[in-house]
């Protein structure tokens, strides 16, 4: 344990940082301090090199070729699907459908599940702290199907009010869609309890796992959810890849979302029949290279250990929170008892866009804005926040530098 209170005995962070070539650069003459990991994470050499090797030596289209390159690429592609299934605790790899990321995954479920199961008068429940990607698709579905959207309120600390959630549930509830971790506040939601209560009234559950997949160990069978989405670029993999776990019995009842090649059983000019999941939901040539990179990222994360990552990042969060609570003129937005490594803050003296511009002068990359969570900002009466989101390659010294830079901002705008 360092004198900062950060548990530096958990991980060899200096060694880990050497795996990420982008972290060694300078920005505006200062060492890069990257604290926008909730938006996207950087890639370790293991992922960069695996992608390079596949493209240079192993690339072939999947599922359709009867030649060696295609056969090998198909095996690597399906091996990566198995890695995702194991990583998420799925029962079988066929429960994993690849998409471009969480946004497409949620849209897939909203469209396909909604087309089959949601009718006029039915109800969908989301929360007040969702990303727009887990808000807008359900709004569109409700508008199209004549259903009603209900919202779980959140308290001043950023925690869902579970007593109110229970009141929203009824026999009309068809889907409950909530995030595992709030991208704007860092709140870790009680997804297992949420799922159990939804299932008690016959509703299905989708968990938006975009913020959780690289920060905490997942077990979709233990949670019990019907769907769980994720994005590769938030878990040290390439962008343009992600997916959704779904229970096979639910997948089998759902119609395709996108149609085209490889998602069919048979096509005639009169009628088409569809393949079984997951192929039914993976029309066209998939992002093969990105899937291979995702598999390499999972290998890398598991080599470090999700439990160790969670423990180290939690100690960073505790240290950063202490630092910010000592800065006069700064208010942390979101103080849930269970939080991931995100600190969103607001200062009356300046808009977050101006704050992040000044932070950048010190080489510090933070995010300023509504974080695609405008209803959350409205709930807390702020136009936006400055967000520092930490990963296991961040150091306590970087949080010290952030705190000092924020103090400079306050002096500049005062």
TORKOL-4160 file (C-alpha; in steps of 0.2 Angstrom, whole numbers, padded with zeros to 4 digits, m for minus):
414
<pt num="1" X="0000" Y="0000" Z="0000"/>
<pt num="2" X="0007" Y="0017" Z="m0005"/>
<pt num="3" X="0006" Y="0032" Z="0005"/>
<pt num="4" X="m0008" Y="0038" Z="m0006"/>
<pt num="5" X="m0018" Y="0023" Z="0000"/>
<pt num="6" X="m0019" Y="0015" Z="m0017"/>
<pt num="7" X="m0016" Y="m0004" Z="m0016"/>
<pt num="8" X="m0001" Y="m0004" Z="m0028"/>
<pt num="9" X="0004" Y="m0021" Z="m0022"/>
<pt num="10" X="m0011" Y="m0028" Z="m0031"/>
<pt num="11" X="m0004" Y="m0025" Z="m0049"/>
<pt num="12" X="0013" Y="m0020" Z="m0056"/>
<pt num="13" X="0006" Y="m0005" Z="m0065"/>
<pt num="14" X="0023" Y="0001" Z="m0072"/>
<pt num="15" X="0025" Y="m0015" Z="m0080"/>
<pt num="16" X="0007" Y="m0015" Z="m0087"/>
<pt num="17" X="0009" Y="0003" Z="m0094"/>
<pt num="18" X="0024" Y="m0004" Z="m0105"/>
<pt num="19" X="0011" Y="m0015" Z="m0113"/>
<pt num="20" X="0002" Y="0001" Z="m0119"/>
<pt num="21" X="0013" Y="0010" Z="m0132"/>
<pt num="22" X="0001" Y="0025" Z="m0133"/>
<pt num="23" X="0004" Y="0029" Z="m0114"/>
<pt num="24" X="0022" Y="0034" Z="m0117"/>
<pt num="25" X="0019" Y="0049" Z="m0127"/>
<pt num="26" X="0018" Y="0067" Z="m0122"/>
<pt num="27" X="0004" Y="0080" Z="m0125"/>
<pt num="28" X="0008" Y="0098" Z="m0127"/>
<pt num="29" X="0025" Y="0095" Z="m0119"/>
<pt num="30" X="0018" Y="0085" Z="m0104"/>
<pt num="31" X="0017" Y="0067" Z="m0101"/>
<pt num="32" X="0000" Y="0060" Z="m0107"/>
<pt num="33" X="m0012" Y="0057" Z="m0093"/>
<pt num="34" X="m0027" Y="0047" Z="m0100"/>
<pt num="35" X="m0043" Y="0048" Z="m0090"/>
<pt num="36" X="m0056" Y="0045" Z="m0102"/>
<pt num="37" X="m0057" Y="0026" Z="m0101"/>
<pt num="38" X="m0076" Y="0026" Z="m0099"/>
<pt num="39" X="m0077" Y="0033" Z="m0117"/>
<pt num="40" X="m0064" Y="0021" Z="m0124"/>
<pt num="41" X="m0049" Y="0012" Z="m0118"/>
<pt num="42" X="m0032" Y="0009" Z="m0126"/>
<pt num="43" X="m0025" Y="m0007" Z="m0134"/>
<pt num="44" X="m0010" Y="m0017" Z="m0127"/>
<pt num="45" X="0003" Y="m0024" Z="m0138"/>
<pt num="46" X="m0004" Y="m0041" Z="m0137"/>
<pt num="47" X="m0020" Y="m0035" Z="m0146"/>
<pt num="48" X="m0011" Y="m0024" Z="m0158"/>
<pt num="49" X="0001" Y="m0038" Z="m0163"/>
<pt num="50" X="m0013" Y="m0051" Z="m0164"/>
<pt num="51" X="m0023" Y="m0040" Z="m0176"/>
<pt num="52" X="m0007" Y="m0037" Z="m0186"/>
<pt num="53" X="m0003" Y="m0055" Z="m0187"/>
<pt num="54" X="m0021" Y="m0060" Z="m0192"/>
<pt num="55" X="m0022" Y="m0047" Z="m0206"/>
<pt num="56" X="m0004" Y="m0050" Z="m0212"/>
<pt num="57" X="m0004" Y="m0069" Z="m0212"/>
<pt num="58" X="m0021" Y="m0077" Z="m0208"/>
<pt num="59" X="m0035" Y="m0067" Z="m0215"/>
<pt num="60" X="m0049" Y="m0075" Z="m0224"/>
<pt num="61" X="m0068" Y="m0073" Z="m0225"/>
<pt num="62" X="m0077" Y="m0084" Z="m0212"/>
<pt num="63" X="m0090" Y="m0098" Z="m0214"/>
<pt num="64" X="m0091" Y="m0098" Z="m0233"/>
<pt num="65" X="m0074" Y="m0104" Z="m0240"/>
<pt num="66" X="m0069" Y="m0122" Z="m0242"/>
<pt num="67" X="m0051" Y="m0117" Z="m0243"/>
<pt num="68" X="m0037" Y="m0117" Z="m0229"/>
<pt num="69" X="m0037" Y="m0098" Z="m0225"/>
<pt num="70" X="m0056" Y="m0098" Z="m0224"/>
<pt num="71" X="m0057" Y="m0113" Z="m0213"/>
<pt num="72" X="m0043" Y="m0107" Z="m0201"/>
<pt num="73" X="m0051" Y="m0089" Z="m0200"/>
<pt num="74" X="m0068" Y="m0097" Z="m0196"/>
<pt num="75" X="m0060" Y="m0107" Z="m0182"/>
<pt num="76" X="m0051" Y="m0092" Z="m0175"/>
<pt num="77" X="m0068" Y="m0082" Z="m0176"/>
<pt num="78" X="m0078" Y="m0096" Z="m0167"/>
<pt num="79" X="m0064" Y="m0098" Z="m0154"/>
<pt num="80" X="m0066" Y="m0080" Z="m0150"/>
<pt num="81" X="m0085" Y="m0082" Z="m0148"/>
<pt num="82" X="m0081" Y="m0096" Z="m0136"/>
<pt num="83" X="m0069" Y="m0084" Z="m0126"/>
<pt num="84" X="m0083" Y="m0071" Z="m0125"/>
<pt num="85" X="m0095" Y="m0084" Z="m0119"/>
<pt num="86" X="m0083" Y="m0090" Z="m0106"/>
<pt num="87" X="m0078" Y="m0073" Z="m0101"/>
<pt num="88" X="m0097" Y="m0068" Z="m0098"/>
<pt num="89" X="m0101" Y="m0085" Z="m0090"/>
<pt num="90" X="m0113" Y="m0090" Z="m0104"/>
<pt num="91" X="m0119" Y="m0108" Z="m0105"/>
<pt num="92" X="m0114" Y="m0110" Z="m0123"/>
<pt num="93" X="m0105" Y="m0100" Z="m0136"/>
<pt num="94" X="m0121" Y="m0099" Z="m0147"/>
<pt num="95" X="m0129" Y="m0087" Z="m0135"/>
<pt num="96" X="m0116" Y="m0074" Z="m0140"/>
<pt num="97" X="m0121" Y="m0063" Z="m0155"/>
<pt num="98" X="m0108" Y="m0051" Z="m0162"/>
<pt num="99" X="m0113" Y="m0033" Z="m0166"/>
<pt num="100" X="m0103" Y="m0017" Z="m0169"/>
<pt num="101" X="m0105" Y="m0013" Z="m0151"/>
<pt num="102" X="m0117" Y="m0010" Z="m0137"/>
<pt num="103" X="m0127" Y="0003" Z="m0147"/>
<pt num="104" X="m0131" Y="m0009" Z="m0161"/>
<pt num="105" X="m0134" Y="m0024" Z="m0148"/>
<pt num="106" X="m0147" Y="m0014" Z="m0139"/>
<pt num="107" X="m0155" Y="m0009" Z="m0155"/>
<pt num="108" X="m0155" Y="m0027" Z="m0161"/>
<pt num="109" X="m0164" Y="m0033" Z="m0145"/>
<pt num="110" X="m0177" Y="m0018" Z="m0145"/>
<pt num="111" X="m0181" Y="m0020" Z="m0163"/>
<pt num="112" X="m0182" Y="m0039" Z="m0164"/>
<pt num="113" X="m0189" Y="m0043" Z="m0146"/>
<pt num="114" X="m0201" Y="m0028" Z="m0148"/>
<pt num="115" X="m0207" Y="m0034" Z="m0165"/>
<pt num="116" X="m0212" Y="m0051" Z="m0158"/>
<pt num="117" X="m0217" Y="m0048" Z="m0140"/>
<pt num="118" X="m0222" Y="m0030" Z="m0137"/>
<pt num="119" X="m0239" Y="m0024" Z="m0141"/>
<pt num="120" X="m0251" Y="m0009" Z="m0137"/>
<pt num="121" X="m0253" Y="m0006" Z="m0119"/>
<pt num="122" X="m0237" Y="m0015" Z="m0114"/>
<pt num="123" X="m0224" Y="m0007" Z="m0103"/>
<pt num="124" X="m0205" Y="m0005" Z="m0104"/>
<pt num="125" X="m0194" Y="0000" Z="m0089"/>
<pt num="126" X="m0178" Y="0009" Z="m0090"/>
<pt num="127" X="m0169" Y="0020" Z="m0077"/>
<pt num="128" X="m0165" Y="0039" Z="m0075"/>
<pt num="129" X="m0146" Y="0036" Z="m0077"/>
<pt num="130" X="m0146" Y="0027" Z="m0094"/>
<pt num="131" X="m0135" Y="0031" Z="m0109"/>
<pt num="132" X="m0145" Y="0037" Z="m0123"/>
<pt num="133" X="m0141" Y="0020" Z="m0132"/>
<pt num="134" X="m0152" Y="0012" Z="m0118"/>
<pt num="135" X="m0165" Y="0025" Z="m0119"/>
<pt num="136" X="m0169" Y="0030" Z="m0137"/>
<pt num="137" X="m0171" Y="0013" Z="m0144"/>
<pt num="138" X="m0185" Y="0009" Z="m0131"/>
<pt num="139" X="m0193" Y="0026" Z="m0134"/>
<pt num="140" X="m0194" Y="0022" Z="m0153"/>
<pt num="141" X="m0201" Y="0005" Z="m0149"/>
<pt num="142" X="m0214" Y="0012" Z="m0137"/>
<pt num="143" X="m0219" Y="0025" Z="m0150"/>
<pt num="144" X="m0221" Y="0012" Z="m0164"/>
<pt num="145" X="m0230" Y="m0002" Z="m0154"/>
<pt num="146" X="m0241" Y="0009" Z="m0143"/>
<pt num="147" X="m0232" Y="0004" Z="m0127"/>
<pt num="148" X="m0228" Y="0015" Z="m0112"/>
<pt num="149" X="m0210" Y="0019" Z="m0106"/>
<pt num="150" X="m0208" Y="0020" Z="m0087"/>
<pt num="151" X="m0193" Y="0026" Z="m0078"/>
<pt num="152" X="m0184" Y="0021" Z="m0061"/>
<pt num="153" X="m0180" Y="0036" Z="m0051"/>
<pt num="154" X="m0163" Y="0039" Z="m0044"/>
<pt num="155" X="m0159" Y="0047" Z="m0027"/>
<pt num="156" X="m0147" Y="0061" Z="m0024"/>
<pt num="157" X="m0132" Y="0050" Z="m0022"/>
<pt num="158" X="m0135" Y="0042" Z="m0039"/>
<pt num="159" X="m0143" Y="0026" Z="m0033"/>
<pt num="160" X="m0159" Y="0018" Z="m0041"/>
<pt num="161" X="m0174" Y="0019" Z="m0029"/>
<pt num="162" X="m0178" Y="0001" Z="m0028"/>
<pt num="163" X="m0194" Y="0003" Z="m0019"/>
<pt num="164" X="m0201" Y="0014" Z="m0033"/>
<pt num="165" X="m0194" Y="0001" Z="m0046"/>
<pt num="166" X="m0205" Y="m0012" Z="m0038"/>
<pt num="167" X="m0220" Y="m0001" Z="m0039"/>
<pt num="168" X="m0217" Y="0001" Z="m0058"/>
<pt num="169" X="m0217" Y="m0018" Z="m0061"/>
<pt num="170" X="m0233" Y="m0026" Z="m0067"/>
<pt num="171" X="m0240" Y="m0040" Z="m0078"/>
<pt num="172" X="m0239" Y="m0027" Z="m0092"/>
<pt num="173" X="m0220" Y="m0026" Z="m0090"/>
<pt num="174" X="m0212" Y="m0034" Z="m0105"/>
<pt num="175" X="m0194" Y="m0028" Z="m0103"/>
<pt num="176" X="m0183" Y="m0020" Z="m0090"/>
<pt num="177" X="m0167" Y="m0012" Z="m0098"/>
<pt num="178" X="m0154" Y="m0005" Z="m0086"/>
<pt num="179" X="m0135" Y="m0002" Z="m0086"/>
<pt num="180" X="m0124" Y="m0012" Z="m0075"/>
<pt num="181" X="m0113" Y="0003" Z="m0072"/>
<pt num="182" X="m0118" Y="0021" Z="m0076"/>
<pt num="183" X="m0106" Y="0029" Z="m0088"/>
<pt num="184" X="m0110" Y="0047" Z="m0081"/>
<pt num="185" X="m0110" Y="0043" Z="m0062"/>
<pt num="186" X="m0101" Y="0027" Z="m0060"/>
<pt num="187" X="m0115" Y="0019" Z="m0050"/>
<pt num="188" X="m0115" Y="0000" Z="m0049"/>
<pt num="189" X="m0133" Y="m0006" Z="m0050"/>
<pt num="190" X="m0140" Y="m0021" Z="m0041"/>
<pt num="191" X="m0143" Y="m0030" Z="m0058"/>
<pt num="192" X="m0146" Y="m0047" Z="m0050"/>
<pt num="193" X="m0160" Y="m0040" Z="m0039"/>
<pt num="194" X="m0167" Y="m0030" Z="m0053"/>
<pt num="195" X="m0168" Y="m0046" Z="m0064"/>
<pt num="196" X="m0176" Y="m0057" Z="m0050"/>
<pt num="197" X="m0190" Y="m0044" Z="m0047"/>
<pt num="198" X="m0193" Y="m0042" Z="m0066"/>
<pt num="199" X="m0194" Y="m0061" Z="m0069"/>
<pt num="200" X="m0206" Y="m0062" Z="m0054"/>
<pt num="201" X="m0219" Y="m0053" Z="m0065"/>
<pt num="202" X="m0214" Y="m0062" Z="m0081"/>
<pt num="203" X="m0203" Y="m0048" Z="m0089"/>
<pt num="204" X="m0187" Y="m0050" Z="m0098"/>
<pt num="205" X="m0171" Y="m0041" Z="m0093"/>
<pt num="206" X="m0157" Y="m0032" Z="m0103"/>
<pt num="207" X="m0142" Y="m0026" Z="m0095"/>
<pt num="208" X="m0131" Y="m0013" Z="m0103"/>
<pt num="209" X="m0114" Y="m0019" Z="m0099"/>
<pt num="210" X="m0104" Y="m0007" Z="m0109"/>
<pt num="211" X="m0095" Y="0001" Z="m0093"/>
<pt num="212" X="m0094" Y="m0016" Z="m0083"/>
<pt num="213" X="m0086" Y="m0028" Z="m0095"/>
<pt num="214" X="m0068" Y="m0023" Z="m0092"/>
<pt num="215" X="m0070" Y="m0018" Z="m0074"/>
<pt num="216" X="m0079" Y="m0032" Z="m0064"/>
<pt num="217" X="m0081" Y="m0050" Z="m0066"/>
<pt num="218" X="m0097" Y="m0055" Z="m0075"/>
<pt num="219" X="m0108" Y="m0070" Z="m0073"/>
<pt num="220" X="m0123" Y="m0069" Z="m0084"/>
<pt num="221" X="m0130" Y="m0085" Z="m0077"/>
<pt num="222" X="m0128" Y="m0079" Z="m0059"/>
<pt num="223" X="m0136" Y="m0062" Z="m0064"/>
<pt num="224" X="m0150" Y="m0072" Z="m0073"/>
<pt num="225" X="m0153" Y="m0058" Z="m0086"/>
<pt num="226" X="m0160" Y="m0062" Z="m0103"/>
<pt num="227" X="m0148" Y="m0051" Z="m0112"/>
<pt num="228" X="m0131" Y="m0043" Z="m0108"/>
<pt num="229" X="m0123" Y="m0031" Z="m0120"/>
<pt num="230" X="m0104" Y="m0025" Z="m0122"/>
<pt num="231" X="m0092" Y="m0015" Z="m0132"/>
<pt num="232" X="m0075" Y="m0021" Z="m0137"/>
<pt num="233" X="m0067" Y="m0004" Z="m0138"/>
<pt num="234" X="m0071" Y="m0001" Z="m0119"/>
<pt num="235" X="m0062" Y="m0017" Z="m0115"/>
<pt num="236" X="m0045" Y="m0014" Z="m0123"/>
<pt num="237" X="m0051" Y="m0022" Z="m0140"/>
<pt num="238" X="m0053" Y="m0014" Z="m0157"/>
<pt num="239" X="m0067" Y="m0003" Z="m0160"/>
<pt num="240" X="m0082" Y="m0008" Z="m0171"/>
<pt num="241" X="m0085" Y="m0024" Z="m0162"/>
<pt num="242" X="m0096" Y="m0029" Z="m0147"/>
<pt num="243" X="m0110" Y="m0040" Z="m0145"/>
<pt num="244" X="m0124" Y="m0047" Z="m0134"/>
<pt num="245" X="m0127" Y="m0062" Z="m0124"/>
<pt num="246" X="m0145" Y="m0069" Z="m0124"/>
<pt num="247" X="m0153" Y="m0084" Z="m0118"/>
<pt num="248" X="m0155" Y="m0096" Z="m0132"/>
<pt num="249" X="m0174" Y="m0100" Z="m0129"/>
<pt num="250" X="m0177" Y="m0081" Z="m0131"/>
<pt num="251" X="m0166" Y="m0079" Z="m0146"/>
<pt num="252" X="m0175" Y="m0093" Z="m0155"/>
<pt num="253" X="m0191" Y="m0084" Z="m0153"/>
<pt num="254" X="m0185" Y="m0068" Z="m0161"/>
<pt num="255" X="m0185" Y="m0063" Z="m0179"/>
<pt num="256" X="m0169" Y="m0056" Z="m0188"/>
<pt num="257" X="m0164" Y="m0038" Z="m0186"/>
<pt num="258" X="m0154" Y="m0036" Z="m0202"/>
<pt num="259" X="m0156" Y="m0048" Z="m0217"/>
<pt num="260" X="m0144" Y="m0053" Z="m0230"/>
<pt num="261" X="m0131" Y="m0067" Z="m0233"/>
<pt num="262" X="m0127" Y="m0080" Z="m0220"/>
<pt num="263" X="m0142" Y="m0077" Z="m0209"/>
<pt num="264" X="m0153" Y="m0089" Z="m0219"/>
<pt num="265" X="m0158" Y="m0107" Z="m0220"/>
<pt num="266" X="m0165" Y="m0106" Z="m0238"/>
<pt num="267" X="m0170" Y="m0093" Z="m0250"/>
<pt num="268" X="m0182" Y="m0094" Z="m0265"/>
<pt num="269" X="m0190" Y="m0080" Z="m0274"/>
<pt num="270" X="m0206" Y="m0083" Z="m0265"/>
<pt num="271" X="m0200" Y="m0086" Z="m0247"/>
<pt num="272" X="m0185" Y="m0086" Z="m0236"/>
<pt num="273" X="m0182" Y="m0096" Z="m0220"/>
<pt num="274" X="m0169" Y="m0091" Z="m0207"/>
<pt num="275" X="m0154" Y="m0099" Z="m0199"/>
<pt num="276" X="m0154" Y="m0103" Z="m0180"/>
<pt num="277" X="m0145" Y="m0091" Z="m0168"/>
<pt num="278" X="m0132" Y="m0084" Z="m0168"/>
<pt num="279" X="m0131" Y="m0084" Z="m0187"/>
<pt num="280" X="m0149" Y="m0077" Z="m0188"/>
<pt num="281" X="m0143" Y="m0061" Z="m0181"/>
<pt num="282" X="m0126" Y="m0059" Z="m0190"/>
<pt num="283" X="m0130" Y="m0055" Z="m0208"/>
<pt num="284" X="m0116" Y="m0052" Z="m0220"/>
<pt num="285" X="m0097" Y="m0053" Z="m0218"/>
<pt num="286" X="m0093" Y="m0049" Z="m0200"/>
<pt num="287" X="m0079" Y="m0038" Z="m0193"/>
<pt num="288" X="m0067" Y="m0053" Z="m0193"/>
<pt num="289" X="m0051" Y="m0045" Z="m0188"/>
<pt num="290" X="m0060" Y="m0035" Z="m0174"/>
<pt num="291" X="m0067" Y="m0051" Z="m0167"/>
<pt num="292" X="m0050" Y="m0059" Z="m0167"/>
<pt num="293" X="m0043" Y="m0043" Z="m0158"/>
<pt num="294" X="m0058" Y="m0045" Z="m0145"/>
<pt num="295" X="m0052" Y="m0063" Z="m0141"/>
<pt num="296" X="m0034" Y="m0056" Z="m0138"/>
<pt num="297" X="m0041" Y="m0043" Z="m0127"/>
<pt num="298" X="m0050" Y="m0055" Z="m0116"/>
<pt num="299" X="m0034" Y="m0066" Z="m0115"/>
<pt num="300" X="m0025" Y="m0051" Z="m0109"/>
<pt num="301" X="m0038" Y="m0046" Z="m0096"/>
<pt num="302" X="m0039" Y="m0064" Z="m0089"/>
<pt num="303" X="m0020" Y="m0064" Z="m0088"/>
<pt num="304" X="m0021" Y="m0050" Z="m0076"/>
<pt num="305" X="m0037" Y="m0055" Z="m0067"/>
<pt num="306" X="m0053" Y="m0046" Z="m0066"/>
<pt num="307" X="m0054" Y="m0047" Z="m0047"/>
<pt num="308" X="m0036" Y="m0039" Z="m0046"/>
<pt num="309" X="m0042" Y="m0025" Z="m0059"/>
<pt num="310" X="m0058" Y="m0022" Z="m0049"/>
<pt num="311" X="m0048" Y="m0020" Z="m0032"/>
<pt num="312" X="m0035" Y="m0009" Z="m0039"/>
<pt num="313" X="m0047" Y="0002" Z="m0048"/>
<pt num="314" X="m0058" Y="0004" Z="m0033"/>
<pt num="315" X="m0043" Y="0010" Z="m0023"/>
<pt num="316" X="m0039" Y="0023" Z="m0036"/>
<pt num="317" X="m0057" Y="0028" Z="m0035"/>
<pt num="318" X="m0056" Y="0030" Z="m0016"/>
<pt num="319" X="m0040" Y="0040" Z="m0017"/>
<pt num="320" X="m0047" Y="0051" Z="m0031"/>
<pt num="321" X="m0063" Y="0054" Z="m0022"/>
<pt num="322" X="m0053" Y="0060" Z="m0006"/>
<pt num="323" X="m0043" Y="0072" Z="m0017"/>
<pt num="324" X="m0058" Y="0080" Z="m0025"/>
<pt num="325" X="m0068" Y="0082" Z="m0009"/>
<pt num="326" X="m0054" Y="0093" Z="m0002"/>
<pt num="327" X="m0055" Y="0105" Z="m0017"/>
<pt num="328" X="m0066" Y="0120" Z="m0013"/>
<pt num="329" X="m0078" Y="0124" Z="m0027"/>
<pt num="330" X="m0080" Y="0107" Z="m0034"/>
<pt num="331" X="m0095" Y="0096" Z="m0032"/>
<pt num="332" X="m0094" Y="0077" Z="m0036"/>
<pt num="333" X="m0110" Y="0071" Z="m0045"/>
<pt num="334" X="m0114" Y="0054" Z="m0040"/>
<pt num="335" X="m0109" Y="0047" Z="m0023"/>
<pt num="336" X="m0117" Y="0029" Z="m0024"/>
<pt num="337" X="m0111" Y="0017" Z="m0010"/>
<pt num="338" X="m0106" Y="0005" Z="m0024"/>
<pt num="339" X="m0096" Y="0014" Z="m0038"/>
<pt num="340" X="m0084" Y="0010" Z="m0052"/>
<pt num="341" X="m0069" Y="0020" Z="m0056"/>
<pt num="342" X="m0078" Y="0036" Z="m0062"/>
<pt num="343" X="m0077" Y="0053" Z="m0054"/>
<pt num="344" X="m0090" Y="0066" Z="m0062"/>
<pt num="345" X="m0088" Y="0083" Z="m0055"/>
<pt num="346" X="m0095" Y="0101" Z="m0058"/>
<pt num="347" X="m0088" Y="0118" Z="m0053"/>
<pt num="348" X="m0099" Y="0133" Z="m0054"/>
<pt num="349" X="m0085" Y="0144" Z="m0060"/>
<pt num="350" X="m0084" Y="0136" Z="m0077"/>
<pt num="351" X="m0092" Y="0125" Z="m0090"/>
<pt num="352" X="m0085" Y="0107" Z="m0091"/>
<pt num="353" X="m0080" Y="0110" Z="m0109"/>
<pt num="354" X="m0069" Y="0125" Z="m0104"/>
<pt num="355" X="m0062" Y="0114" Z="m0090"/>
<pt num="356" X="m0057" Y="0100" Z="m0101"/>
<pt num="357" X="m0049" Y="0112" Z="m0113"/>
<pt num="358" X="m0038" Y="0119" Z="m0099"/>
<pt num="359" X="m0034" Y="0101" Z="m0092"/>
<pt num="360" X="m0028" Y="0097" Z="m0110"/>
<pt num="361" X="m0015" Y="0110" Z="m0108"/>
<pt num="362" X="m0007" Y="0099" Z="m0094"/>
<pt num="363" X="m0008" Y="0084" Z="m0105"/>
<pt num="364" X="m0023" Y="0077" Z="m0096"/>
<pt num="365" X="m0037" Y="0069" Z="m0106"/>
<pt num="366" X="m0054" Y="0070" Z="m0097"/>
<pt num="367" X="m0072" Y="0071" Z="m0104"/>
<pt num="368" X="m0083" Y="0086" Z="m0103"/>
<pt num="369" X="m0101" Y="0085" Z="m0108"/>
<pt num="370" X="m0117" Y="0076" Z="m0104"/>
<pt num="371" X="m0109" Y="0059" Z="m0108"/>
<pt num="372" X="m0124" Y="0054" Z="m0119"/>
<pt num="373" X="m0135" Y="0054" Z="m0103"/>
<pt num="374" X="m0144" Y="0071" Z="m0104"/>
<pt num="375" X="m0159" Y="0065" Z="m0093"/>
<pt num="376" X="m0145" Y="0061" Z="m0079"/>
<pt num="377" X="m0139" Y="0079" Z="m0081"/>
<pt num="378" X="m0157" Y="0086" Z="m0080"/>
<pt num="379" X="m0159" Y="0076" Z="m0064"/>
<pt num="380" X="m0144" Y="0084" Z="m0055"/>
<pt num="381" X="m0147" Y="0101" Z="m0062"/>
<pt num="382" X="m0131" Y="0103" Z="m0071"/>
<pt num="383" X="m0128" Y="0106" Z="m0090"/>
<pt num="384" X="m0114" Y="0094" Z="m0090"/>
<pt num="385" X="m0100" Y="0087" Z="m0080"/>
<pt num="386" X="m0081" Y="0084" Z="m0081"/>
<pt num="387" X="m0078" Y="0066" Z="m0080"/>
<pt num="388" X="m0062" Y="0057" Z="m0075"/>
<pt num="389" X="m0063" Y="0038" Z="m0078"/>
<pt num="390" X="m0049" Y="0027" Z="m0073"/>
<pt num="391" X="m0042" Y="0011" Z="m0079"/>
<pt num="392" X="m0029" Y="m0002" Z="m0071"/>
<pt num="393" X="m0015" Y="0007" Z="m0081"/>
<pt num="394" X="m0018" Y="0023" Z="m0072"/>
<pt num="395" X="m0007" Y="0029" Z="m0057"/>
<pt num="396" X="m0011" Y="0039" Z="m0041"/>
<pt num="397" X="0002" Y="0052" Z="m0046"/>
<pt num="398" X="m0009" Y="0055" Z="m0061"/>
<pt num="399" X="m0024" Y="0059" Z="m0050"/>
<pt num="400" X="m0013" Y="0071" Z="m0040"/>
<pt num="401" X="m0009" Y="0080" Z="m0056"/>
<pt num="402" X="m0027" Y="0080" Z="m0061"/>
<pt num="403" X="m0032" Y="0088" Z="m0044"/>
<pt num="404" X="m0018" Y="0101" Z="m0046"/>
<pt num="405" X="m0024" Y="0105" Z="m0063"/>
<pt num="406" X="m0042" Y="0107" Z="m0057"/>
<pt num="407" X="m0036" Y="0119" Z="m0044"/>
<pt num="408" X="m0027" Y="0129" Z="m0058"/>
<pt num="409" X="m0044" Y="0130" Z="m0067"/>
<pt num="410" X="m0053" Y="0136" Z="m0052"/>
<pt num="411" X="m0040" Y="0150" Z="m0050"/>
<pt num="412" X="m0041" Y="0154" Z="m0068"/>
<pt num="413" X="m0060" Y="0156" Z="m0069"/>
<pt num="414" X="m0061" Y="0165" Z="m0052"/>
